[in-house]
Amino acid sequence: MVYFQIHSFASPEILKSTESLCHVVNKGYNVPRFQYNIITTPRIKNNTTLLEDFSIDDPSNAYLVFCFQEPDRNVDLHVINDELIEDAQTTKEKLLQLHPNVDLAETKIVYDTFIGGVESLKLPDRLDDSLLGMICLKPHEEESFEITGFVSFYKNIGTKLIEVCELFAKEKLEAKSLHITAIHEHNLRKMYEKWGFTFDQRVKVPLSQEGVSSDHLEDNIGATQDFHLDLMSKYL
């Protein structure tokens, strides 16, 4: 069974796991970073800047959705939680061995007590062996949320994460819409359009001696050139 845990960023379980989460996010975001060589800085700059780099001001109103499956314990293999040692492709190959049969037709969604669940949720002891993907939500504007920290290491998990995220945002957060800011040069627009998001506008982010600056991005981003952001949204 594939199960989804949904936590508040303010949960003690999340606060004590920030270092692991930084590695997970960076591993996923390194794929387009190294492929296109436009962004030079990691998505999360260091282990203490998770909230800052996600531009989250109020942790109690920002959320994480994890997709887990218990690994095959007969496989003597572990995912390494360090993007400098093990890249996303190696992680995907290991997860295929640890999880040879992922049935997305059988899923379970559980909520931490911080967001109305009946019990305090614990992350798996070996987070990286069980984690197939994750997605984060933060407030955008009135009655809307923005997706960030979106990584997937297993086939079709991204689609399922979006579905669970939309359900949670609509039913639990009473959100009217979801929003995404994607780097245009990373060619992500078609993927989000496949999931029902519509293109709203494109914003240029110019390069200067101080790096790049935009109202739609966090501070201290390094880049090799000017780039553009695709702003997209989906009404729920």
Secondary structure, DSSP 8 states (H G I E B T S, - for coil): -EEEEEEETTSHHHHTTHHHHHHHHHHHHHHHHHHH--B-S-SS-STT-HHHHTT-S-GGG-EEEEEE----TTS-----S-TTTS-HHHHHHHHHHH-S---TTSEEEEE-GGGT-SS-----TTHHHHEEEEEEEEE-STTEEEEEEEEE-STTHHHHHHHHHHHHHHHTS--SEEEEEEEGGGT-HHHHHHTT-EEEEEEEE-EETTEE--TTS-S-B-BSS-EEEEEEEEE-
